[in-house]
Amino acid sequence: MHQTELLVIGGGAAGYFGAVSAAEARPGARVLLLERGPQPLAKVRISGGGRCNVTHSCFEPRALSSRYPRGARPLLAAFARFQPADTVRWFESRGVALKTEADGRMFPTTDQSETIIECLQTAARAGGVDVRLRTGVDALRPLSGGGWEAPLSTGEVVHAKQVLVATGGCKPGGPMSWLAALGHEVVPPVPSLFTFHIEESWVRALAGLAVPQAEVSVPGTSLKEVGPVLFTHWGLSGPGILRLSAWGARDLASADYCFPLRIRWCPTLNAEQIQTLLQATRAAQQGKTVINTPLFGLPSRLWEVLVGLSGITPEVRWNQLPRPGVLALIETLLRTELPVSGKSMNKDEFVTCGGVSLKEVEFKTMQSKLHKGLFFAGEVLDLDGITGGFNFQAAWTTGWLAGRAMAGLAAG
Ligand SMILES: Cc1cc2nc3c(=O)[nH]c(=O)nc-3n(C[C@H](O)[C@H](O)[C@H](O)COP(=O)(O)OP(=O)(O)OC[C@H]3O[C@@H](n4cnc5c(N)ncnc54)[C@H](O)[C@@H]3O)c2cc1C
């Protein structure tokens, strides 16, 4: 039997950050980190296309928390303690400079996720964290005199005063079943951040084309997002679609991913403004064909499709465009509806929503409200952010809070 003070289960972003934060907050503490896989930080390695989108340059806790479809409210208080500015300082103070891209995403200046992995591993070594790979935790039980017992996949048993569960995305069985046995409510998992399947042949024919800004919404719901939309071989993707999928994760799962999608192609203009622009074009471009005069900054191939969807034939010139044609074009620009018939996971970043219910966790310390000495961090919790570095930020913040609190409690 192996004794430790602090046991961290899971060698991902949240587990490493928690272990290092605990070790640094209380030098000399015995911290054991167990990872069931052959490699630690496997998701960090593949994250952000191999570049690791570490965080987002959003330094105001309220604005930051609004990027989390699940967990916004408890995270607001957590971000008041550790937010992206702290993440930047944390890495910079260990020699890792981060840079900000135009859309706010932050990456190591090396553009290599390996830089982040090395930094975390060096910090763990410096803090004396005992990291063991290929060592899964099979169960977790409270000991009658206080503390925890964890039987391992290696046949050993660990006893610990405090435990941080940082086992990542919620899957049926495994950690979720032992946490449920401990009385924790586990919100069933569904995917977040996915792209939409659309069968329409014109959508697939436009694969590769990007629209810099469109409004996508689901009629009959409050789901609405504005952002870049990308045509793919299977339907639609891009940040606008991914954000809509994150906010709609539960509703869209209930609809079995079959729902109507509405697209407004020029989201800053209303019907009147569009009409005024069309009239001005009609006056200026009289003899030109409508199909060959793309407007509103839309790509010409998409414009051709939208003109066709409005019932305007290719030979129609602006001075021949009847009023019903103008109205039909306005309607198409404001409300193109497409049937979504399924989803694909986003290969750059995918997360699950679901996990340990947030109402049973005290967010100042990340300690369970049901069991003293049991802590949570990262994706094991029912919280998730939209794409852009927000999911790692949640892992850093919750890991840091948990690690510091564990160190404090272990000292007491
Ligand atoms: C392809 C991809 C790219 C991504 N890119 C980004 C990005 O650029 N920016 C961003 O913010 N987010 C990104 N994400 C999301 C981000 O990776 C996760 O939100 C984050 O890794 C969650 O960290 P975690 O430590 O909670 O979980 P994980 O990283 O999943 O780590 C959990 C660890 O626990 C281990 N474990 C599980 N059960 C046990 C057990 N019983 N015993 C021992 N160990 C166990 C697992 O093997 C795993 O290593 C990406 C996700 C994917 C899949």
PDBQT file of the ligand as one rigid body, heavy atoms in Angstrom, charges set to zero:
ROOT
HETATM    1  C1  LIG A 501      -8.190  17.497 -30.818  1.00  0.00    +0.000 C 
HETATM    2  C2  LIG A 501      -8.454  18.463 -29.699  1.00  0.00    +0.000 A 
HETATM    3  C3  LIG A 501      -7.918  19.734 -29.764  1.00  0.00    +0.000 A 
HETATM    4  C4  LIG A 501      -8.175  20.671 -28.745  1.00  0.00    +0.000 A 
HETATM    5  N1  LIG A 501      -7.634  21.911 -28.841  1.00  0.00    +0.000 NA
HETATM    6  C5  LIG A 501      -7.873  22.823 -27.851  1.00  0.00    +0.000 A 
HETATM    7  C6  LIG A 501      -7.277  24.110 -27.876  1.00  0.00    +0.000 A 
HETATM    8  O1  LIG A 501      -6.435  24.411 -28.734  1.00  0.00    +0.000 OA
HETATM    9  N2  LIG A 501      -7.617  24.991 -26.883  1.00  0.00    +0.000 N 
HETATM   10  C7  LIG A 501      -8.491  24.674 -25.880  1.00  0.00    +0.000 A 
HETATM   11  O2  LIG A 501      -8.765  25.509 -25.010  1.00  0.00    +0.000 OA
HETATM   12  N3  LIG A 501      -9.037  23.429 -25.799  1.00  0.00    +0.000 NA
HETATM   13  C8  LIG A 501      -8.743  22.510 -26.754  1.00  0.00    +0.000 A 
HETATM   14  N4  LIG A 501      -9.290  21.258 -26.669  1.00  0.00    +0.000 N 
HETATM   15  C9  LIG A 501     -10.063  20.912 -25.469  1.00  0.00    +0.000 C 
HETATM   16  C10 LIG A 501      -9.038  20.618 -24.347  1.00  0.00    +0.000 C 
HETATM   17  O3  LIG A 501      -8.057  19.737 -24.845  1.00  0.00    +0.000 OA
HETATM   18  C11 LIG A 501      -9.727  20.010 -23.126  1.00  0.00    +0.000 C 
HETATM   19  O4  LIG A 501     -10.762  20.855 -22.696  1.00  0.00    +0.000 OA
HETATM   20  C12 LIG A 501      -8.685  19.814 -22.011  1.00  0.00    +0.000 C 
HETATM   21  O5  LIG A 501      -7.662  18.952 -22.454  1.00  0.00    +0.000 OA
HETATM   22  C13 LIG A 501      -9.336  19.238 -20.763  1.00  0.00    +0.000 C 
HETATM   23  O6  LIG A 501      -8.305  18.969 -19.853  1.00  0.00    +0.000 OA
HETATM   24  P1  LIG A 501      -8.506  17.903 -18.686  1.00  0.00    +0.000 P 
HETATM   25  O7  LIG A 501      -7.194  17.817 -17.971  1.00  0.00    +0.000 OA
HETATM   26  O8  LIG A 501      -9.722  18.221 -17.937  1.00  0.00    +0.000 OA
HETATM   27  O9  LIG A 501      -8.803  16.530 -19.451  1.00  0.00    +0.000 OA
HETATM   28  P2  LIG A 501      -7.860  15.635 -20.364  1.00  0.00    +0.000 P 
HETATM   29  O10 LIG A 501      -6.915  16.458 -21.131  1.00  0.00    +0.000 OA
HETATM   30  O11 LIG A 501      -8.783  14.734 -21.105  1.00  0.00    +0.000 OA
HETATM   31  O12 LIG A 501      -6.999  14.792 -19.336  1.00  0.00    +0.000 OA
HETATM   32  C14 LIG A 501      -7.571  13.797 -18.507  1.00  0.00    +0.000 C 
HETATM   33  C15 LIG A 501      -6.548  12.710 -18.299  1.00  0.00    +0.000 C 
HETATM   34  O13 LIG A 501      -7.025  11.806 -17.313  1.00  0.00    +0.000 OA
HETATM   35  C16 LIG A 501      -6.635  10.495 -17.671  1.00  0.00    +0.000 C 
HETATM   36  N5  LIG A 501      -7.535   9.551 -16.972  1.00  0.00    +0.000 N 
HETATM   37  C17 LIG A 501      -8.859   9.351 -17.197  1.00  0.00    +0.000 A 
HETATM   38  N6  LIG A 501      -9.328   8.416 -16.349  1.00  0.00    +0.000 NA
HETATM   39  C18 LIG A 501      -8.289   8.029 -15.575  1.00  0.00    +0.000 A 
HETATM   40  C19 LIG A 501      -8.157   7.098 -14.511  1.00  0.00    +0.000 A 
HETATM   41  N7  LIG A 501      -9.198   6.358 -14.079  1.00  0.00    +0.000 N 
HETATM   42  N8  LIG A 501      -6.938   6.958 -13.922  1.00  0.00    +0.000 NA
HETATM   43  C20 LIG A 501      -5.871   7.704 -14.340  1.00  0.00    +0.000 A 
HETATM   44  N9  LIG A 501      -5.940   8.583 -15.367  1.00  0.00    +0.000 NA
HETATM   45  C21 LIG A 501      -7.136   8.752 -15.955  1.00  0.00    +0.000 A 
HETATM   46  C22 LIG A 501      -6.791  10.487 -19.174  1.00  0.00    +0.000 C 
HETATM   47  O14 LIG A 501      -6.021   9.452 -19.757  1.00  0.00    +0.000 OA
HETATM   48  C23 LIG A 501      -6.290  11.887 -19.546  1.00  0.00    +0.000 C 
HETATM   49  O15 LIG A 501      -4.905  11.897 -19.815  1.00  0.00    +0.000 OA
HETATM   50  C24 LIG A 501      -9.007  20.303 -27.658  1.00  0.00    +0.000 A 
HETATM   51  C25 LIG A 501      -9.540  19.014 -27.587  1.00  0.00    +0.000 A 
HETATM   52  C26 LIG A 501      -9.250  18.085 -28.585  1.00  0.00    +0.000 A 
HETATM   53  C27 LIG A 501      -9.794  16.694 -28.470  1.00  0.00    +0.000 C 
ENDROOT
TORSDOF 0
